Amino acid sequence: MKIVLTAGLLLFSMLTMAQTNASKVHINHTAIYVMDLAKSGAFYSKIIGLDSIAEPFHDGKHIWYKTAEHTMLHVIQGADVKKDYYKNQHTCFTVPNFTIFLQQLNAAHWSYEDKEGNKNKITNRVDGVHQVWLQDPDGYWIEINDDQF
């Protein structure tokens, strides 16, 4: 009887651990609602440097970008007005070469700022990470940094 009970508890424990590991929560995607899909698409492709991926709708109102192995950004056409957004609610991208990224921003005449809002300045965090903040065509805040995590 003890063997059956022990085996049952062991099996229950293994199944519970397998379900827990298999069902870990992770970000699948973030979606933003934009006024001009072409303008936003150009920003995320050319300024930020994201690669688009296939999207299932094929309706001309969606662009999906790969942001990590199993994570995406969905850009969706349909907003009717540009809104104000808080800087602290933002999306952050780490770039492989911060200096080159800033050169590309400057060449594109795309403004950026530091955390305090000083134009064309860089924030140097206490942990050594450099960061700048910019807004996409609809005013969504984007942080760009060189974190090496």
Phi and psi restraints in degrees (value plus and minus 20) as a CYANA .aco file:
   2 LYS   PHI     -82.1   -42.1
   2 LYS   PSI     -57.3   -17.3
   3 ILE   PHI     -85.2   -45.2
   3 ILE   PSI     -63.7   -23.7
   4 VAL   PHI     -84.7   -44.7
   4 VAL   PSI     -63.8   -23.8
   5 LEU   PHI     -83.9   -43.9
   5 LEU   PSI     -64.6   -24.6
   6 THR   PHI     -83.3   -43.3
   6 THR   PSI     -64.6   -24.6
   7 ALA   PHI     -83.1   -43.1
   7 ALA   PSI     -60.3   -20.3
   8 GLY   PHI     -83.5   -43.5
   8 GLY   PSI     -64.3   -24.3
   9 LEU   PHI     -85.0   -45.0
   9 LEU   PSI     -60.0   -20.0
  10 LEU   PHI     -83.2   -43.2
  10 LEU   PSI     -65.0   -25.0
  11 LEU   PHI     -82.6   -42.6
  11 LEU   PSI     -64.7   -24.7
  12 PHE   PHI     -79.7   -39.7
  12 PHE   PSI     -63.8   -23.8
  13 SER   PHI     -82.7   -42.7
  13 SER   PSI     -63.1   -23.1
  14 MET   PHI     -85.2   -45.2
  14 MET   PSI     -62.7   -22.7
  15 LEU   PHI     -85.4   -45.4
  15 LEU   PSI     -61.0   -21.0
  16 THR   PHI     -83.5   -43.5
  16 THR   PSI     -64.3   -24.3
  17 MET   PHI     -83.8   -43.8
  17 MET   PSI     -61.2   -21.2
  18 ALA   PHI     -83.6   -43.6
  18 ALA   PSI     -62.0   -22.0
  19 GLN   PHI     -86.4   -46.4
  19 GLN   PSI     -60.3   -20.3
  20 THR   PHI     -83.1   -43.1
  20 THR   PSI     -66.9   -26.9
  21 ASN   PHI     -86.6   -46.6
  21 ASN   PSI     -58.6   -18.6
  22 ALA   PHI     -94.7   -54.7
  22 ALA   PSI     -40.6    -0.6
  23 SER   PHI    -133.0   -93.0
  23 SER   PSI       6.8    46.8
  24 LYS   PHI     -81.9   -41.9
  24 LYS   PSI     117.9   157.9
  25 VAL   PHI     -96.6   -56.6
  25 VAL   PSI     118.2   158.2
  26 HIS   PHI    -168.0  -128.0
  26 HIS   PSI     139.2   179.2
  27 ILE   PHI     -94.8   -54.8
  27 ILE   PSI     108.6   148.6
  28 ASN   PHI    -111.8   -71.8
  28 ASN   PSI     -71.5   -31.5
  29 HIS   PHI    -178.7  -138.7
  29 HIS   PSI     143.0   183.0
  30 THR   PHI    -138.4   -98.4
  30 THR   PSI     120.8   160.8
  31 ALA   PHI    -139.7   -99.7
  31 ALA   PSI     120.9   160.9
  32 ILE   PHI    -145.8  -105.8
  32 ILE   PSI     126.7   166.7
  33 TYR   PHI    -126.2   -86.2
  33 TYR   PSI     100.9   140.9
  34 VAL   PHI    -143.2  -103.2
  34 VAL   PSI     139.9   179.9
  35 MET   PHI    -102.9   -62.9
  35 MET   PSI     -62.2   -22.2
  36 ASP   PHI    -146.9  -106.9
  36 ASP   PSI      82.3   122.3
  37 LEU   PHI     -81.7   -41.7
  37 LEU   PSI     -59.6   -19.6
  38 ALA   PHI     -84.5   -44.5
  38 ALA   PSI     -63.9   -23.9
  39 LYS   PHI     -85.5   -45.5
  39 LYS   PSI     -65.1   -25.1
  40 SER   PHI     -86.5   -46.5
  40 SER   PSI     -59.9   -19.9
  41 GLY   PHI     -80.7   -40.7
  41 GLY   PSI     -62.6   -22.6
  42 ALA   PHI     -82.8   -42.8
  42 ALA   PSI     -60.1   -20.1
  43 PHE   PHI     -81.5   -41.5
  43 PHE   PSI     -72.2   -32.2
  44 TYR   PHI     -91.0   -51.0
  44 TYR   PSI     -49.2    -9.2
  45 SER   PHI    -100.6   -60.6
  45 SER   PSI     -70.8   -30.8
  46 LYS   PHI    -110.8   -70.8
  46 LYS   PSI     -59.7   -19.7
  47 ILE   PHI    -103.4   -63.4
  47 ILE   PSI     -71.7   -31.7
  48 ILE   PHI     -99.4   -59.4
  48 ILE   PSI     -55.8   -15.8
  49 GLY   PHI      73.4   113.4
  49 GLY   PSI       3.2    43.2
  50 LEU   PHI    -101.0   -61.0
  50 LEU   PSI     130.0   170.0
  51 ASP   PHI    -115.3   -75.3
  51 ASP   PSI     110.8   150.8
  52 SER   PHI     -97.6   -57.6
  52 SER   PSI     134.4   174.4
  53 ILE   PHI    -150.0  -110.0
  53 ILE   PSI     145.2   185.2
  54 ALA   PHI     -80.4   -40.4
  54 ALA   PSI     119.0   159.0
  55 GLU   PHI    -141.6  -101.6
  55 GLU   PSI     129.7   169.7
  56 PRO   PHI    -100.8   -60.8
  56 PRO   PSI     -31.8     8.2
  57 PHE   PHI    -104.4   -64.4
  57 PHE   PSI     -58.1   -18.1
  58 HIS   PHI      30.9    70.9
  58 HIS   PSI      21.1    61.1
  59 ASP   PHI    -131.6   -91.6
  59 ASP   PSI     -15.2    24.8
  60 GLY   PHI      55.0    95.0
  60 GLY   PSI     -11.1    28.9
  61 LYS   PHI    -136.0   -96.0
  61 LYS   PSI     -14.7    25.3
  62 HIS   PHI    -156.9  -116.9
  62 HIS   PSI     120.0   160.0
  63 ILE   PHI    -151.5  -111.5
  63 ILE   PSI     109.3   149.3
  64 TRP   PHI    -129.6   -89.6
  64 TRP   PSI     117.7   157.7
  65 TYR   PHI    -141.2  -101.2
  65 TYR   PSI     121.0   161.0
  66 LYS   PHI    -101.6   -61.6
  66 LYS   PSI     106.8   146.8
  67 THR   PHI    -134.1   -94.1
  67 THR   PSI     -36.0     4.0
  68 ALA   PHI    -182.5  -142.5
  68 ALA   PSI    -196.4  -156.4
  69 GLU   PHI     -73.0   -33.0
  69 GLU   PSI     -66.3   -26.3
  70 HIS   PHI    -151.2  -111.2
  70 HIS   PSI      17.8    57.8
  71 THR   PHI    -155.3  -115.3
  71 THR   PSI     122.1   162.1
  72 MET   PHI    -154.0  -114.0
  72 MET   PSI     143.2   183.2
  73 LEU   PHI    -134.9   -94.9
  73 LEU   PSI     105.1   145.1
  74 HIS   PHI    -124.1   -84.1
  74 HIS   PSI     101.0   141.0
  75 VAL   PHI    -124.8   -84.8
  75 VAL   PSI     102.7   142.7
  76 ILE   PHI    -144.1  -104.1
  76 ILE   PSI     105.4   145.4
  77 GLN   PHI     -91.4   -51.4
  77 GLN   PSI     120.3   160.3
  78 GLY   PHI     128.4   168.4
  78 GLY   PSI     -32.8     7.2
  79 ALA   PHI     -85.7   -45.7
  79 ALA   PSI     123.0   163.0
  80 ASP   PHI    -122.0   -82.0
  80 ASP   PSI     -37.5     2.5
  81 VAL   PHI    -163.0  -123.0
  81 VAL   PSI     131.5   171.5
  82 LYS   PHI     -97.5   -57.5
  82 LYS   PSI     117.1   157.1
  83 LYS   PHI    -135.0   -95.0
  83 LYS   PSI     144.2   184.2
  84 ASP   PHI    -111.6   -71.6
  84 ASP   PSI     115.9   155.9
  85 TYR   PHI    -143.5  -103.5
  85 TYR   PSI     131.0   171.0
  86 TYR   PHI     -95.3   -55.3
  86 TYR   PSI     118.2   158.2
  87 LYS   PHI     -83.2   -43.2
  87 LYS   PSI     -55.1   -15.1
  88 ASN   PHI     -91.4   -51.4
  88 ASN   PSI     -34.0     6.0
  89 GLN   PHI    -122.1   -82.1
  89 GLN   PSI      81.4   121.4
  90 HIS   PHI    -165.7  -125.7
  90 HIS   PSI     150.3   190.3
  91 THR   PHI    -129.7   -89.7
  91 THR   PSI     117.9   157.9
  92 CYS   PHI    -136.6   -96.6
  92 CYS   PSI     113.4   153.4
  93 PHE   PHI    -139.3   -99.3
  93 PHE   PSI     116.7   156.7
  94 THR   PHI    -116.8   -76.8
  94 THR   PSI     111.3   151.3
  95 VAL   PHI    -126.2   -86.2
  95 VAL   PSI     131.1   171.1
  96 PRO   PHI     -89.4   -49.4
  96 PRO   PSI     -50.1   -10.1
  97 ASN   PHI    -158.4  -118.4
  97 ASN   PSI      82.3   122.3
  98 PHE   PHI     -82.2   -42.2
  98 PHE   PSI     -62.1   -22.1
  99 THR   PHI     -82.1   -42.1
  99 THR   PSI     -66.5   -26.5
 100 ILE   PHI     -84.5   -44.5
 100 ILE   PSI     -60.2   -20.2
 101 PHE   PHI     -79.5   -39.5
 101 PHE   PSI     -64.8   -24.8
 102 LEU   PHI     -83.9   -43.9
 102 LEU   PSI     -57.4   -17.4
 103 GLN   PHI     -82.1   -42.1
 103 GLN   PSI     -59.8   -19.8
 104 GLN   PHI     -87.3   -47.3
 104 GLN   PSI     -59.7   -19.7
 105 LEU   PHI     -81.1   -41.1
 105 LEU   PSI     -65.7   -25.7
 106 ASN   PHI     -82.9   -42.9
 106 ASN   PSI     -62.6   -22.6
 107 ALA   PHI     -83.8   -43.8
 107 ALA   PSI     -53.2   -13.2
 108 ALA   PHI    -104.9   -64.9
 108 ALA   PSI     -22.4    17.6
 109 HIS   PHI      37.4    77.4
 109 HIS   PSI      19.6    59.6
 110 TRP   PHI    -119.5   -79.5
 110 TRP   PSI     100.0   140.0
 111 SER   PHI     -95.2   -55.2
 111 SER   PSI     131.3   171.3
 112 TYR   PHI    -164.8  -124.8
 112 TYR   PSI     151.0   191.0
 113 GLU   PHI    -173.3  -133.3
 113 GLU   PSI     150.3   190.3
 114 ASP   PHI    -107.0   -67.0
 114 ASP   PSI    -198.6  -158.6
 115 LYS   PHI     -77.8   -37.8
 115 LYS   PSI     -52.9   -12.9
 116 GLU   PHI    -104.4   -64.4
 116 GLU   PSI     -27.2    12.8
 117 GLY   PHI      77.4   117.4
 117 GLY   PSI     -10.4    29.6
 118 ASN   PHI     -95.6   -55.6
 118 ASN   PSI     101.1   141.1
 119 LYS   PHI     -82.9   -42.9
 119 LYS   PSI     117.3   157.3
 120 ASN   PHI      35.1    75.1
 120 ASN   PSI      14.2    54.2
 121 LYS   PHI    -138.7   -98.7
 121 LYS   PSI     138.7   178.7
 122 ILE   PHI    -131.8   -91.8
 122 ILE   PSI     119.7   159.7
 123 THR   PHI    -109.9   -69.9
 123 THR   PSI     109.9   149.9
 124 ASN   PHI    -127.4   -87.4
 124 ASN   PSI      83.8   123.8
 125 ARG   PHI     -90.1   -50.1
 125 ARG   PSI     141.1   181.1
 126 VAL   PHI     -82.7   -42.7
 126 VAL   PSI     -42.1    -2.1
 127 ASP   PHI    -110.6   -70.6
 127 ASP   PSI     -12.3    27.7
 128 GLY   PHI      71.8   111.8
 128 GLY   PSI     -25.6    14.4
 129 VAL   PHI     -97.2   -57.2
 129 VAL   PSI     117.8   157.8
 130 HIS   PHI    -119.8   -79.8
 130 HIS   PSI     123.0   163.0
 131 GLN   PHI    -168.3  -128.3
 131 GLN   PSI     130.1   170.1
 132 VAL   PHI    -152.9  -112.9
 132 VAL   PSI     141.8   181.8
 133 TRP   PHI    -145.7  -105.7
 133 TRP   PSI     117.7   157.7
 134 LEU   PHI    -165.5  -125.5
 134 LEU   PSI     147.7   187.7
 135 GLN   PHI    -138.1   -98.1
 135 GLN   PSI     123.3   163.3
 136 ASP   PHI     -98.2   -58.2
 136 ASP   PSI     158.0   198.0
 137 PRO   PHI     -78.2   -38.2
 137 PRO   PSI     -43.8    -3.8
 138 ASP   PHI    -117.0   -77.0
 138 ASP   PSI     -18.0    22.0
 139 GLY   PHI      73.9   113.9
 139 GLY   PSI     -17.3    22.7
 140 TYR   PHI     -86.9   -46.9
 140 TYR   PSI     116.1   156.1
 141 TRP   PHI    -102.0   -62.0
 141 TRP   PSI     117.7   157.7
 142 ILE   PHI    -146.3  -106.3
 142 ILE   PSI     110.2   150.2
 143 GLU   PHI    -121.7   -81.7
 143 GLU   PSI     118.0   158.0
 144 ILE   PHI    -140.2  -100.2
 144 ILE   PSI     110.4   150.4
 145 ASN   PHI    -160.5  -120.5
 145 ASN   PSI     156.8   196.8
 146 ASP   PHI    -138.3   -98.3
 146 ASP   PSI      11.8    51.8
 147 ASP   PHI     -76.3   -36.3
 147 ASP   PSI     114.7   154.7
 148 GLN   PHI    -122.8   -82.8
 148 GLN   PSI      -9.4    30.6
